[in-house]
């Protein structure tokens, strides 16, 4: 299962149901994808296919939707 959290412009934020337990989010874009850790602060875990500008934009989208991401994570995983 791959719950979509939010769509923002060209980005779709989601997470995988059966992945690691550390809170993180995946950000998909037509050109590639990135994964961001959310704690202790938002940080890039890895990426494929995105330019430096797209990574910065993706991180800005993650920061703009932190509450939505945390709420979706807690709802989905019961935390």
Residue pairs with C-beta under 8 A, 6 or more apart in sequence:
1 16
1 17
1 18
2 14
2 15
2 16
2 17
3 14
3 15
3 17
3 72
3 76
4 12
4 13
4 14
5 13
5 14
5 15
5 25
5 65
5 68
5 69
5 72
6 12
6 13
6 65
6 68
6 69
7 13
8 61
8 64
8 65
9 57
9 61
10 29
10 30
11 27
11 28
11 29
11 57
11 58
11 61
12 27
12 28
12 29
13 25
13 26
13 27
13 28
13 61
13 62
13 65
13 68
13 69
14 25
14 26
14 28
15 24
15 25
15 26
15 72
15 73
15 76
16 26
17 76
21 77
22 37
22 39
23 37
23 38
23 39
23 69
23 70
23 73
24 35
24 36
24 37
24 38
24 45
25 35
25 36
25 38
25 62
25 69
26 33
26 34
26 35
27 33
27 34
27 35
27 36
27 58
27 61
27 62
29 49
29 50
29 54
29 58
31 49
31 50
31 51
31 54
32 47
32 48
32 49
32 50
32 54
33 47
33 48
33 49
33 50
34 44
34 45
34 46
34 47
34 48
34 50
34 55
34 58
34 59
35 44
35 45
35 46
35 47
36 42
36 43
36 44
36 45
36 58
36 59
36 62
37 43
37 44
37 45
38 62
38 66
38 69
38 70
42 59
42 62
42 63
42 66
44 55
44 59
47 55
50 58
62 69
73 79
